[in-house]
């Protein structure tokens, strides 16, 4: 594949706001896309088809000599896909992505145990599994609950999908319950300023999963497990625990205790 391909690709990208915008719309890795632009790597047949479909050109056209391709593109009407999406939420989501891009979330990727006082089963501690990963230019996460109030009850699994933003000096996580669509949750965590991430603390806002659907706020702890885990084994450790369970560290138990001190006029997170 000649150097004309990379020049033609750069020309097509120039009709968009930025390379990051193109990667986001295509849902492709930015570093890999840069290699196409620099001529250091060639796209697979499947990726080439994806690029041509996105930009609205034929495979033989994107491989034309650059001067010929440039003339071809100039006489064609501007594609609607090069415009900003018309959905009113898009500018706000894009702004959040730009602000979040100023901070490095890469070091936070991986698996966590999440601990907090259960909203659906008051008086018990809930441990869930969270996976934070990067997809294209976005950092997303999945939070999986495993609930079984008693050995005789059926095990219930809840799957929450969300997006992560790092704004100034706080980590913001917003997700929705993907199986029933009954709930949104918001979690705000303190970042870690240590070389190794051990635990992140903060607050969680949601509604109880019971019929009451009471809005609740609870202190939360994220315990880092590593970039890879045995997911089935990790999920087997998730569920409801008694307050005095030996499976819950005393330090975690203390951190998720939802007490309010004297002269605390708001329910506050504790670092």
Secondary structure, DSSP 8 states (H G I E B T S, - for coil): --HHHHHHHHHHHTTSS-HHHHHHHHT--HHHHHHHHTTS----HHHHHHHHHHHT--HHHHTS-HHHHHHHHHHS---GGGS----TTHHHHHHHHHHHTTS--GGG-EEEEEEEE-SSSTTSEEEEEEEEEEETTEEEEEEEEEE-SSTTS--EEEEEEEEEEEETTEEEEEEEETTT---EEEEEEE---SSS--EEEEEEEEE-SSTT--EEEEEEEEEEEES---HHHHHHT-EEE-TT-TTS-HHHHHHT-----TT--S-----
